[in-house]
């Protein structure tokens, strides 16, 4: 036994209906810590190059970190790691809820699922007791219906992870829902993987305790950090306004992709949020029992047309996907659409991006009303949007093409649609715009999962919003001295930002807590008291660098290189309308300069491949045999 870990990995083979408990090796834990770190090590070793993500031989890992299920502020996470069916490269998505902590309390740091069940199945983990059960009664139900039915049969003290109809139909951006079907591991298509394995849900109950090396010291450190977080006035706004409250600011800063990225602002952010706050916002909620920031929104719509029950959701990304992305200014309709995506089990970001792509196809005459079976896909038409979401989830008609994401859909549709299929490496862009702060362009370009704003970190938080993340002692230039539109220097800065941005996925932490003020030194103090290891901020950043490079090597093995680190041209252009159409300096003029600077800072060659010297330095020389 060692401290900070349950010490076991549960491996479930659905085909053979077998369960294996394996030891977590302390040496691996020290090198990779946990979460996405340990998962990356396992998947790199166990998934052969070129494997079909939806084949029985594919695997998916539910990973916790050392901080998960402890007193550490923000420790209610699970990281889902897999080869993405949407992109064909590294896939990873985090969800906040009590599911991750409960898995760890049940005795497992990681859950590996492999094989394919003969018929619809769900998995039950009860404090070390594991069994597979028939899931026929769950087939076709929404995520909340599945969750309610399982809790009714098993007990309210079970935490449920489930897929919806979209996952059952293997929509390539379907998600896994946690926390009473209110929290999504959204990006990259994890839901499709469970659907391909005939695994509809995973129920977990656990009440074990995590061993702590220095309990009193750990308690004191956690209390100190929690006090500091709550004493910082801006953090209180997360409970009041959540992420949805960022709509006005992002619009103002040119950080709000609008009309399928034709612009980076719309001018309606403040108006829309005011309507949401007055008519739709019910309250705030923490995604897990120990959350002190409570950014989650409880929302509803009383609109006769868009009647939507009280639920947790309507976050910034989701609302943006169904307002600015598609030029819809009916906030009730947007709330309804985000709720529908959760019920169907579809990533709201990719769903909104796909609808925006479809609307532009319709506007340009590439697709017609006949193609959409009578639906009018003019910009902002929410009646048609809702119907099209259902077609996508059930792969009906044109929905069968759109269910594969904008990259594949544009290749199928053709006729120039590839030019406005906005994605990087196959993952659709999120609701932040690099024309607000150029550091975000590298987040999007070199992210190991594709065009994700949060993996590993929102670059514009640094140069546009002036957050330093406690990284100035580690070589990051003070953001107050940085012009958000400047391009030189962003490569070097982004390397440092990315090394820290990936750390929450490794230690089992909600990433918002590093935006709220937790620094590398803070996390190192927590980890040292928890594990008994002597960890400082420098080592923590080195571990982050190790995992980032390991995921990069996973992608390189699948054929990724410099050509795939490019941004869509539309994203680099001067906005066509809005406030920033007259601000030419917001356009990304020399992305290659930033990319080359980033490669150099990373120790990668001109083609974006880590050098053997860098891999050996990081203890990753073993990956060279397959490259």
Buried (B, 14 or more C-beta within 10 A) or exposed (E): EBBBBBBBBBBBBBBEEEBEEEEBBBEBBBBBBBBBBBBBBBBBEEBEEEBEBBEBBBBBBBBBBBBBBBBBBBBBBBBBBBBBBBBBBBBBBBBBBBBBBBBBBBBBBBBBBBBBBEEBBBBBBBBBEBEBBEBEBBEBBBBBBBBBBBBEEBEEEBBBBBBBBBBBBBBBBBBBBBBBBBBBBBBBBBBBBBBBBBBBBBBBBBEBEBBBBBEEBBBEBBEEBBEBBBEEEEBBEBBEBBBBBBBBBBBBBBBBBBBBBBBBBBBBBEBBBEBBBEBBBEEBBBBBEBBBBBBBBBBBBEBEEBEBEEBBBBBBBBBBBBBBBBBBBBBBBBBBBBBBBBBBBBBBBBBBBBBBBBBBBBBEEBBEEEBBEEBEBEBBBBEBBBBBBBBBBBBBBBBBBBBBBBBBBBEEBEEEBBEBBBBBBBBBBBBBBBBBBBBBBBBBBBBBBBBBBBBBBBBBBBBBBBBBBBBEEBEBBEBEEBEBBEBEBBBBBBBBBBBBBBBBBBBBBBBBBBBBBBBBBBBBBBBBBBBBBEBBBEBBBBBBBBBBBBBBBBBBBBEBEBEBBBBBEBBBBBBBBBBBBEBEBBBBBEBEBBBBBBBBBBBBBEEBBBBBEBBEBBEBEEBEEEE
